[in-house]
Amino acid sequence: MYKHGALFIVMLFFALCFHMRGYAQQYAADTAQLHTVTTNMADAFYKTVGERARLYNGPAVEPYDFVATATNANFKDTAAFINGNVKYDGIAYTNVPLLYNIDRDLLMARMYNQFAQFDLLSNRVADFDLMGHHFVRLYADSLNKLSQTGFYDELYAKKLQVFARRTKSIQQEAVSRGINRYFLPKTTYYLKKGAYYYSVNSQGAFLDVLKDKKKELKQYLKDNKIRFRDDPEYAMAMIAAYYDHLTN
């Protein structure tokens, strides 16, 4: 597997410089021209890559060995890279072409040449913004009841926090021409209250965590005609915001 990154480019750059210097030793008259060429190469490299050089150090994207029908492995079934923001190694980068593979829970980026694609190293990604969603990396903590490390879609974040854990799994079914493979999406919701995470995949489970204000919250939903089953993510964000208001 080939790996695309700044290290490869820098090595190539200096290898070429070394070769050209050897050539210049044979032809001293070309020294001035050599200096100009190598200087221009360095300037072009740093101008092109600049501060984003640290991004270009992940492995190349590994393709699937099958073609899925109807769906794909990515967030919202997108196939194209879309500009987003990412915090990587503590540095915030903006307008980076990104693609989030939910099946593998990997954030992919496209290099400055708009061709090579690579995976960002997940443990170096703190958070990222893509298609109007803010994803944060959370770490499994059995004490606080979070079972899985990975990227979580942050739906609401103040005193309370609401997260959606979006996953996909490869499914297959027999068809007349063989085996049909596709990606099946699944979303699990978590409410963080204090230091603890609670799995909340229904209105009842959500309100049970906030039982000290359950009566007021139910009335709020009724007064504002918010139906959990119609849009659970909107409902959870609104309930959390109102709870924070009541307990402020």
RADA-V820171 format. One record per residue. N is the residue number from 1. RES is the residue in three letters. PHI is phi as a letter, one per 40 degrees, with the letter a starting at -180 (none if undefined). PSI is psi in whole degrees, 0 to 359 (* if undefined). Layout:
((N RES PHI PSI) (N RES PHI PSI))
//
This chain:
((1 MET none 129) (2 TYR c 145) (3 LYS b 129) (4 HIS b 130) (5 GLY a 176) (6 ALA c 324) (7 LEU d 315) (8 PHE c 317) (9 ILE c 316) (10 VAL c 318) (11 MET c 317) (12 LEU c 319) (13 PHE c 310) (14 PHE c 328) (15 ALA c 318) (16 LEU c 320) (17 CYS c 317) (18 PHE c 316) (19 HIS c 316) (20 MET c 327) (21 ARG c 321) (22 GLY c 319) (23 TYR c 322) (24 ALA c 329) (25 GLN c 330) (26 GLN c 333) (27 TYR b 81) (28 ALA d 332) (29 ALA c 340) (30 ASP c 7) (31 THR d 315) (32 ALA c 319) (33 GLN c 321) (34 LEU c 316) (35 HIS d 318) (36 THR c 316) (37 VAL c 311) (38 THR c 323) (39 THR c 317) (40 ASN c 322) (41 MET c 315) (42 ALA c 316) (43 ASP c 318) (44 ALA c 320) (45 PHE c 309) (46 TYR c 331) (47 LYS c 320) (48 THR c 313) (49 VAL c 313) (50 GLY f 222) (51 GLU c 350) (52 ARG c 4) (53 ALA d 327) (54 ARG c 340) (55 LEU c 328) (56 TYR c 59) (57 ASN b 17) (58 GLY c 171) (59 PRO c 157) (60 ALA c 149) (61 VAL c 130) (62 GLU c 117) (63 PRO c 158) (64 TYR c 154) (65 ASP c 19) (66 PHE a 164) (67 VAL b 118) (68 ALA c 152) (69 THR b 142) (70 ALA g 314) (71 THR b 169) (72 ASN b 185) (73 ALA c 354) (74 ASN c 162) (75 PHE d 127) (76 LYS f 23) (77 ASP f 30) (78 THR c 146) (79 ALA b 343) (80 ALA b 148) (81 PHE c 138) (82 ILE b 136) (83 ASN c 133) (84 GLY a 187) (85 ASN b 148) (86 VAL a 141) (87 LYS b 114) (88 TYR b 126) (89 ASP f 34) (90 GLY g 2) (91 ILE b 134) (92 ALA c 126) (93 TYR b 138) (94 THR b 155) (95 ASN f 48) (96 VAL c 130) (97 PRO c 116) (98 LEU b 155) (99 LEU a 128) (100 TYR b 112) (101 ASN c 107) (102 ILE c 324) (103 ASP d 314) (104 ARG c 354) (105 ASP f 49) (106 LEU b 137) (107 LEU c 124) (108 MET b 150) (109 ALA b 163) (110 ARG b 137) (111 MET c 169) (112 TYR d 337) (113 ASN c 1) (114 GLN g 18) (115 PHE b 300) (116 ALA c 138) (117 GLN b 142) (118 PHE a 161) (119 ASP c 132) (120 LEU c 145) (121 LEU c 116) (122 SER d 323) (123 ASN c 354) (124 ARG b 354) (125 VAL c 116) (126 ALA c 316) (127 ASP a 165) (128 PHE a 156) (129 ASP b 129) (130 LEU a 125) (131 MET f 41) (132 GLY g 10) (133 HIS b 146) (134 HIS b 116) (135 PHE b 138) (136 VAL b 152) (137 ARG c 121) (138 LEU b 152) (139 TYR b 139) (140 ALA d 138) (141 ASP a 99) (142 SER c 330) (143 LEU c 322) (144 ASN c 8) (145 LYS g 32) (146 LEU b 115) (147 SER c 340) (148 GLN b 132) (149 THR c 140) (150 GLY i 191) (151 PHE c 134) (152 TYR b 135) (153 ASP c 117) (154 GLU c 110) (155 LEU c 332) (156 TYR a 139) (157 ALA a 94) (158 LYS b 239) (159 LYS c 310) (160 LEU c 158) (161 GLN b 138) (162 VAL b 130) (163 PHE b 149) (164 ALA b 124) (165 ARG c 109) (166 ARG b 125) (167 THR b 163) (168 LYS b 150) (169 SER b 148) (170 ILE c 125) (171 GLN b 159) (172 GLN a 152) (173 GLU a 149) (174 ALA c 132) (175 VAL b 175) (176 SER c 330) (177 ARG b 9) (178 GLY h 228) (179 ILE b 129) (180 ASN b 125) (181 ARG b 143) (182 TYR a 167) (183 PHE b 127) (184 LEU b 119) (185 PRO c 153) (186 LYS a 141) (187 THR b 130) (188 THR b 136) (189 TYR b 145) (190 TYR b 139) (191 LEU b 125) (192 LYS b 119) (193 LYS b 118) (194 GLY g 232) (195 ALA c 358) (196 TYR b 145) (197 TYR b 137) (198 TYR b 133) (199 SER c 123) (200 VAL b 85) (201 ASN b 14) (202 SER a 162) (203 GLN c 319) (204 GLY c 315) (205 ALA c 322) (206 PHE c 311) (207 LEU c 332) (208 ASP c 326) (209 VAL c 330) (210 LEU b 39) (211 LYS c 338) (212 ASP c 341) (213 LYS b 24) (214 LYS c 317) (215 LYS c 314) (216 GLU c 322) (217 LEU c 320) (218 LYS c 321) (219 GLN c 323) (220 TYR c 315) (221 LEU c 318) (222 LYS c 313) (223 ASP c 326) (224 ASN b 7) (225 LYS f 44) (226 ILE c 117) (227 ARG b 116) (228 PHE d 317) (229 ARG c 334) (230 ASP c 319) (231 ASP a 82) (232 PRO d 325) (233 GLU c 319) (234 TYR c 316) (235 ALA c 316) (236 MET c 319) (237 ALA c 319) (238 MET c 320) (239 ILE c 315) (240 ALA c 318) (241 ALA c 319) (242 TYR c 323) (243 TYR c 317) (244 ASP c 322) (245 HIS c 316) (246 LEU c 330) (247 THR b 10) (248 ASN c *))
//
